[in-house]
Amino acid sequence: MSDQVDTEALPVDGRRIAVLGEMLELGDEAAKAHWDVGQMAGQNGADIVVAVGGEMAKQLALGAADAGVDVAIVRDNETATDLLKKLLQPGDVVIIKGSRGGMRWQIAQALTNQEITGILS
């Protein structure tokens, strides 16, 4: 079974932008796992990767850059949202992924003019 995604089956009119947050609680394998995810984003058709967070976001970005993808590293959701508002063009598709603790859904809420929510207890 291949880790590759058939991007031809997912046609878009613009660019594919992956907003990737840090994955929490990975232990000793964290750096490699983040690098691998960035690498897979590039191998699976991402045109741009926005890595959100601290040290592990840098690993995401390094993996994506190694795969030939344009990358940006930002510290938090608000900065990611501001960057995306400047980058997005008609036809672009954005996928947002990260650990629940990073609350990356706030980025999607902001981009779609929804009320920004926190973690529900």
C-alpha positions in Angstrom: 0.0 0.0 0.0 1.4 3.4 -1.0 1.5 6.6 1.1 1.0 8.6 -2.1 -2.2 10.3 -2.8 -3.4 10.5 -6.4 -3.6 14.3 -6.7 -5.1 14.0 -10.2 -8.2 12.5 -8.5 -8.4 15.7 -6.4 -8.3 18.5 -9.0 -8.2 22.1 -7.9 -8.2 25.3 -9.9 -5.5 26.9 -7.7 -2.8 25.8 -5.3 -2.9 23.2 -2.6 -2.0 24.8 0.8 -1.4 22.6 3.8 -1.5 24.2 7.2 0.2 21.8 9.5 0.4 22.1 13.3 2.7 20.3 15.7 1.6 16.9 16.8 1.8 16.5 20.5 3.0 13.6 22.7 5.2 11.7 20.2 8.1 11.4 22.5 11.6 10.5 21.1 10.2 10.1 17.6 8.7 13.6 17.4 11.4 15.3 15.2 11.5 12.5 12.7 7.7 12.2 12.6 7.3 15.9 11.9 9.9 15.9 9.2 8.2 12.9 7.6 4.8 14.6 7.6 6.3 17.7 5.9 8.0 15.4 3.4 4.7 13.6 2.7 2.8 16.8 2.2 5.2 17.7 -0.6 5.1 14.2 -2.1 1.3 14.3 -2.1 0.9 17.5 -4.0 1.1 20.4 -1.6 2.2 23.6 -3.2 2.7 25.5 0.0 3.1 24.3 3.6 2.4 26.6 6.5 4.0 25.1 9.6 2.4 26.4 12.9 4.2 26.2 16.2 7.7 26.0 17.6 10.6 23.6 17.2 8.6 20.7 15.7 7.0 23.1 13.2 10.5 23.8 12.0 10.9 20.0 11.3 7.6 20.0 9.4 8.9 22.9 7.3 12.3 21.2 6.7 10.7 18.0 5.5 8.4 19.9 3.1 11.2 22.1 1.8 13.3 18.9 1.2 10.3 17.7 -1.0 10.5 20.9 -3.0 7.5 22.7 -1.4 7.4 26.5 -0.6 7.2 26.8 3.2 6.4 29.3 5.9 6.8 28.9 9.6 4.6 30.8 11.9 4.3 30.8 15.7 0.5 30.7 16.2 -3.0 30.5 14.8 -3.5 34.2 14.5 -0.3 34.7 12.5 -1.2 31.7 10.3 -4.6 33.3 9.6 -3.1 36.6 8.7 -0.6 35.0 6.4 -3.3 32.9 4.7 -5.5 36.0 4.1 -2.6 37.5 2.2 -1.7 34.3 0.3 -5.0 32.9 -0.7 -6.2 33.3 -4.3 -9.4 32.2 -6.0 -9.3 28.4 -6.6 -6.9 27.6 -3.8 -7.7 24.7 -1.5 -6.5 24.7 2.2 -6.2 21.7 4.4 -5.6 22.3 8.1 -4.3 19.6 10.4 -2.8 19.5 13.9 -3.3 18.1 17.4 -6.4 19.1 19.2 -4.4 21.0 21.8 -3.2 23.4 19.0 -6.8 24.4 18.2 -6.0 24.7 14.5 -9.7 24.8 13.7 -9.5 28.4 14.8 -7.7 29.2 11.5 -10.6 27.7 9.5 -13.1 29.6 11.6 -11.3 32.9 11.0 -11.0 32.3 7.3 -14.7 31.5 7.0 -15.8 34.5 9.3 -17.1 32.2 12.0 -16.8 33.0 15.8 -13.5 31.7 17.1 -14.0 29.0 19.7 -11.7 27.3 22.2 -11.6 23.7 23.5 -15.0 22.5 24.7 -14.8 20.7 28.1 
